[in-house]
Amino acid sequence: MQCLSRTSRRSFLAGSAGGWLHNTANQKKARIAITLDLEMARHFPTWEQTNWDYEKGNLNDETKEYAVAAARRVKRHGGRIHFFVVGRVFEQESMGWLQEILREGHPVGNHTYNHVNLTASEPTKLQYLFTRAPWLVCGRTVEQVVMDEISMTTVAMKTRLGVKPAGFRAPYGFDDGLLAYPAVQRLVLSQGFTWVSSKYVSHPTGNPGEEPSSDLYQTILRLQDRSQPFVYPSGLVEVPMCPISDVNAFRGGHWKLEYFLKATRLAVERAIARRTAFVFLAHPAILYVKDPRFEVVELMCALVGDAGPSATLADLGTIASLATAR
């Protein structure tokens, strides 16, 4: 896969982010998206658990119950959560909980079948499962495995839920999104998706367990400018995830909930003030342990509600359409 030169990449990213930010004067509302990835997470609910690396789609009851409850709360505030689901979830017996989420109007997108790394250099590095059981690759190339991972999830959704996925999110997230991977962009487009959520800008989390400094909060806030929607040369729209995610806060930084709430509040307030997009990234498998009272979801809904006409809760499809218009 060919990469753009470093200079070209910097210029493209600057132009893309600037395109969104330059138009904020004409942007009447900030777009705040609450997104939750439906997968299990290593180190949760207990730090010793790493089996989820191989069982990402084996959702426990607590994770499913949290997802449904969060969806109900956000709907009461007049919004929707944008969910992304790994395909192996559809191997579970009951889909009643996910069907309820859909009936309530929440979009559910494709997150690959086994939570694979789209930028892996070889098939066995796509996912822990393939490293442990390389025969599952069956001689396929990285591109072939990725295509199967995406298409199988789409088929599984149609079969178990009767709907097509609402967009595509790449597992893990990459500092420059898919900019250096035009072949992956084309692959995503070939699967019928017009937008992708793959970019997550790398950032510090501070000393583990310690309260973040003011400088650290400000560093994370400044990265919002690099986390705005843009269009790749291929025509695929990128809708980045915004720092800080629950994975980075609670696993990487060992943050307390109060620190995560502060970072989220500052980020949403900044987005509202600048009329930009903010895409919150979290996982019910983590939040039911770290935020059992749904404080971060309620906080974002309250901030948007208090902002009146200056902000709205939005799904990623809506945010992507605005980037396309620009």
C-alpha positions as CSV (number, residue, x, y, z in Angstrom):
1,M,0.0,0.0,0.0
2,Q,1.4,3.4,-1.0
3,C,1.8,6.2,1.5
4,L,1.7,9.9,1.0
5,S,4.9,11.8,1.7
6,R,5.2,13.2,5.2
7,T,4.9,16.7,3.8
8,S,1.8,15.8,1.7
9,R,0.2,14.1,4.8
10,R,0.7,17.1,7.0
11,S,-0.7,19.4,4.3
12,F,-3.7,17.2,3.7
13,L,-4.5,16.9,7.4
14,A,-4.1,20.6,8.0
15,G,-6.3,21.4,5.0
16,S,-8.9,18.9,6.0
17,A,-9.2,20.0,9.6
18,G,-9.0,23.6,8.6
19,G,-11.9,23.1,6.2
20,W,-14.2,22.1,9.0
21,L,-12.9,24.7,11.4
22,H,-12.9,27.5,8.9
23,N,-16.7,27.0,8.4
24,T,-17.6,27.2,12.1
25,A,-18.9,30.7,11.6
26,N,-21.6,29.2,9.3
27,Q,-22.1,26.2,11.5
28,K,-25.1,26.9,13.7
29,K,-24.8,23.9,16.0
30,A,-22.0,21.9,17.6
31,R,-22.6,18.2,16.8
32,I,-22.1,16.0,19.8
33,A,-22.1,12.2,19.1
34,I,-22.2,9.6,21.8
35,T,-20.8,6.3,20.4
36,L,-20.4,3.0,22.2
37,D,-18.5,0.0,20.8
38,L,-20.2,-3.4,21.6
39,E,-17.3,-5.6,22.4
40,M,-15.7,-7.0,25.5
41,A,-12.5,-5.3,26.8
42,R,-9.3,-6.7,28.3
43,H,-8.9,-6.0,32.0
44,F,-12.6,-5.6,32.6
45,P,-14.5,-6.3,34.8
46,T,-11.3,-7.5,36.6
47,W,-7.7,-6.6,35.8
48,E,-6.7,-10.2,35.4
49,Q,-9.1,-10.9,32.6
50,T,-7.4,-11.1,29.2
51,N,-9.6,-13.8,27.6
52,W,-11.6,-11.1,25.9
53,D,-8.7,-10.6,23.4
54,Y,-10.0,-13.9,21.9
55,E,-13.7,-13.5,22.8
56,K,-14.4,-9.9,21.8
57,G,-18.0,-10.8,20.8
58,N,-18.9,-12.9,23.8
59,L,-20.8,-10.1,25.5
60,N,-21.8,-10.7,29.1
61,D,-25.2,-9.8,30.5
62,E,-23.9,-6.7,32.3
63,T,-22.5,-5.2,29.1
64,K,-25.8,-5.7,27.2
65,E,-27.9,-4.4,30.0
66,Y,-25.7,-1.3,30.3
67,A,-26.0,-0.6,26.5
68,V,-29.8,-0.8,26.6
69,A,-30.0,1.4,29.7
70,A,-27.7,4.0,28.2
71,A,-29.7,4.0,25.0
72,R,-32.9,4.6,27.0
73,R,-31.4,7.5,28.9
74,V,-30.1,9.3,25.8
75,K,-33.4,8.9,24.1
76,R,-35.2,10.5,27.0
77,H,-32.9,13.5,26.3
78,G,-34.0,13.6,22.7
79,G,-30.8,12.0,21.3
80,R,-29.5,8.7,20.0
81,I,-26.4,6.7,20.7
82,H,-24.4,5.4,17.7
83,F,-23.4,1.8,18.4
84,F,-20.8,-0.3,16.6
85,V,-20.9,-4.1,17.0
86,V,-18.4,-6.8,16.3
87,G,-20.0,-9.6,14.2
88,R,-19.3,-12.4,16.5
89,V,-21.9,-11.0,18.8
90,F,-24.5,-12.4,16.4
91,E,-23.5,-15.9,17.3
92,Q,-25.1,-15.4,20.7
93,E,-28.5,-17.0,21.2
94,S,-30.6,-13.9,22.0
95,M,-30.8,-10.6,20.0
96,G,-33.7,-9.2,22.0
97,W,-31.5,-6.5,23.7
98,L,-30.0,-5.3,20.4
99,Q,-33.4,-5.4,18.7
100,E,-34.7,-3.1,21.4
101,I,-31.9,-0.7,20.8
102,L,-32.8,-0.6,17.1
103,R,-36.5,-0.2,17.8
104,E,-35.7,2.9,19.9
105,G,-34.1,4.4,16.8
106,H,-30.4,4.1,17.7
107,P,-28.1,3.3,14.7
108,V,-25.9,0.3,14.8
109,G,-22.8,0.1,12.7
110,N,-20.2,-2.5,11.5
111,H,-17.1,-3.0,13.7
112,T,-15.6,-6.1,11.8
113,Y,-16.3,-9.7,12.8
114,N,-13.4,-10.3,15.2
115,H,-12.2,-6.8,15.9
116,V,-9.3,-6.9,13.4
117,N,-6.5,-4.3,12.8
118,L,-7.1,-3.1,9.2
119,T,-3.5,-1.9,8.9
120,A,-1.8,-5.1,9.9
121,S,1.2,-6.1,7.9
122,E,0.4,-9.8,7.8
123,P,-2.7,-11.9,8.4
124,T,-1.7,-13.4,11.7
125,K,-1.2,-9.9,13.1
126,L,-4.8,-8.9,12.4
127,Q,-6.0,-10.1,15.7
128,Y,-4.9,-12.1,18.8
129,L,-7.2,-15.0,17.7
130,F,-5.3,-15.4,14.4
131,T,-2.0,-15.3,16.1
132,R,-3.0,-18.2,18.4
133,A,-4.8,-20.0,15.6
134,P,-3.2,-19.0,12.3
135,W,-5.1,-21.8,10.4
136,L,-8.2,-19.6,10.7
137,V,-6.6,-17.3,8.1
138,C,-6.7,-20.2,5.6
139,G,-4.1,-18.8,3.2
140,R,-5.9,-15.5,2.7
141,T,-4.2,-12.2,2.3
142,V,-4.7,-9.3,4.8
143,E,-7.0,-7.6,2.3
144,Q,-9.0,-10.8,1.8
145,V,-9.4,-11.3,5.6
146,V,-10.4,-7.7,6.2
147,M,-13.0,-7.9,3.3
148,D,-14.4,-11.1,4.8
149,E,-14.5,-9.5,8.3
150,I,-16.5,-6.6,7.1
151,S,-18.8,-8.5,4.8
152,M,-19.6,-11.2,7.3
153,T,-20.6,-8.7,9.9
154,T,-22.9,-7.0,7.4
155,V,-24.5,-10.4,6.5
156,A,-24.8,-11.3,10.2
157,M,-26.7,-8.0,10.9
158,K,-29.0,-8.6,8.0
159,T,-29.7,-12.2,9.1
160,R,-30.2,-11.6,12.8
161,L,-31.6,-8.1,12.8
162,G,-33.0,-7.6,9.4
163,V,-31.1,-4.3,8.9
164,K,-27.9,-3.1,7.1
165,P,-25.1,-1.5,9.3
166,A,-25.2,2.2,9.9
167,G,-21.7,3.0,8.9
168,F,-18.3,1.4,9.7
169,R,-15.8,1.9,12.5
170,A,-12.3,0.5,12.3
171,P,-11.1,-1.2,15.5
172,Y,-8.3,0.3,17.5
173,G,-8.1,3.7,15.8
174,F,-5.1,5.3,14.0
175,D,-3.3,8.6,14.5
176,D,-3.8,9.6,10.8
177,G,-6.8,7.4,10.2
178,L,-6.6,5.6,6.9
179,L,-4.6,8.4,5.1
180,A,-1.6,6.2,4.5
181,Y,-3.8,3.2,3.4
182,P,-5.6,4.1,0.2
183,A,-6.2,0.4,-0.5
184,V,-8.1,0.1,2.7
185,Q,-10.1,3.2,1.9
186,R,-11.1,1.6,-1.4
187,L,-12.0,-1.6,0.3
188,V,-14.3,0.1,2.7
189,L,-15.9,2.0,-0.1
190,S,-16.3,-1.3,-2.0
191,Q,-18.3,-2.7,0.9
192,G,-20.9,0.0,0.4
193,F,-19.8,2.5,3.1
194,T,-19.5,6.2,2.3
195,W,-17.9,7.1,5.7
196,V,-15.6,5.5,8.2
197,S,-14.6,6.2,11.8
198,S,-11.0,5.2,12.0
199,K,-9.0,8.1,13.3
200,Y,-8.0,8.5,17.0
201,V,-5.2,10.9,17.7
202,S,-2.5,9.6,20.0
203,H,-2.1,11.5,23.3
204,P,-0.6,11.3,26.7
205,T,-2.6,10.1,29.7
206,G,-0.2,11.3,32.5
207,N,1.3,9.2,35.3
208,P,-0.9,6.2,36.0
209,G,-3.3,6.7,38.9
210,E,-2.4,10.4,39.3
211,E,-4.8,13.3,38.7
212,P,-4.1,14.8,35.3
213,S,-2.5,18.2,35.3
214,S,-4.1,21.3,33.7
215,D,-1.5,21.1,30.9
216,L,-2.6,17.5,30.2
217,Y,-6.2,18.4,30.0
218,Q,-5.3,21.3,27.6
219,T,-3.2,19.0,25.5
220,I,-6.1,16.7,25.0
221,L,-8.4,19.6,24.2
222,R,-6.1,21.0,21.6
223,L,-6.2,17.7,19.8
224,Q,-9.9,18.3,19.0
225,D,-8.7,20.4,16.1
226,R,-7.1,17.2,14.6
227,S,-10.2,15.2,15.3
228,Q,-12.7,16.9,13.0
229,P,-14.4,15.2,10.0
230,F,-12.7,15.4,6.6
231,V,-12.8,13.7,3.2
232,Y,-10.0,11.4,1.9
233,P,-8.7,11.8,-1.7
234,S,-10.7,8.5,-2.4
235,G,-13.9,10.3,-1.5
236,L,-14.4,8.3,1.7
237,V,-15.4,10.5,4.6
238,E,-13.6,10.2,7.9
239,V,-15.4,10.9,11.2
240,P,-12.7,10.7,13.8
241,M,-13.1,9.6,17.4
242,C,-12.2,12.3,19.9
243,P,-9.9,11.9,22.9
244,I,-10.1,10.8,25.6
245,S,-11.7,7.3,25.3
246,D,-12.6,5.2,28.3
247,V,-9.9,2.7,27.2
248,N,-7.1,5.3,27.4
249,A,-8.4,6.9,30.6
250,F,-9.2,3.8,32.7
251,R,-6.8,1.2,31.3
252,G,-3.9,3.3,30.1
253,G,-4.1,6.1,32.6
254,H,-5.8,4.3,35.6
255,W,-7.9,7.5,35.9
256,K,-10.6,8.0,38.4
257,L,-14.1,8.6,37.1
258,E,-14.0,12.2,38.2
259,Y,-11.0,12.8,35.9
260,F,-12.8,11.3,33.0
261,L,-15.9,13.4,33.6
262,K,-13.8,16.5,33.8
263,A,-12.0,15.8,30.5
264,T,-15.3,15.0,28.8
265,R,-17.0,18.1,30.1
266,L,-14.1,20.3,28.9
267,A,-14.2,18.7,25.5
268,V,-17.9,19.1,25.0
269,E,-17.9,22.7,26.3
270,R,-15.1,23.5,23.8
271,A,-17.0,21.9,20.9
272,I,-20.1,23.9,21.8
273,A,-18.2,27.1,22.0
274,R,-16.5,26.5,18.7
275,R,-19.4,24.9,16.9
276,T,-17.4,21.8,16.0
277,A,-17.9,18.1,16.3
278,F,-17.2,15.9,19.3
279,V,-17.3,12.2,18.9
280,F,-17.3,10.5,22.3
281,L,-15.8,6.9,22.3
282,A,-16.5,4.4,25.0
283,H,-17.5,0.8,25.7
284,P,-20.3,-0.6,27.8
285,A,-18.0,-3.4,28.9
286,I,-15.8,-0.8,30.6
287,L,-18.4,1.8,31.7
288,Y,-20.6,-0.7,33.6
289,V,-17.6,-1.2,35.9
290,K,-16.2,2.4,36.0
291,D,-19.4,4.5,35.6
292,P,-22.3,2.3,36.8
293,R,-24.6,5.4,37.3
294,F,-24.2,6.6,33.7
295,E,-22.7,9.9,34.9
296,V,-20.7,10.6,31.7
297,V,-23.7,9.9,29.4
298,E,-26.0,12.1,31.6
299,L,-23.3,14.8,31.7
300,M,-23.0,15.1,27.9
301,C,-26.8,15.1,27.5
302,A,-27.1,17.9,30.1
303,L,-24.4,20.0,28.5
304,V,-26.1,19.8,25.1
305,G,-29.5,20.5,26.6
306,D,-28.1,23.6,28.4
307,A,-26.6,24.9,25.2
308,G,-30.0,25.3,23.6
309,P,-29.7,26.1,19.8
310,S,-25.9,26.0,20.0
311,A,-25.6,22.2,20.1
312,T,-27.4,19.0,19.2
313,L,-26.9,15.3,19.8
314,A,-26.0,13.7,16.4
315,D,-25.2,10.4,14.9
316,L,-22.1,9.9,12.8
317,G,-24.0,9.7,9.6
318,T,-25.3,13.2,10.1
319,I,-21.8,14.5,10.9
320,A,-20.4,12.7,7.8
321,S,-23.0,14.3,5.6
322,L,-21.9,17.8,6.8
323,A,-18.3,17.0,6.0
324,T,-19.3,15.8,2.5
325,A,-21.2,19.1,2.0
326,R,-18.0,21.0,2.7
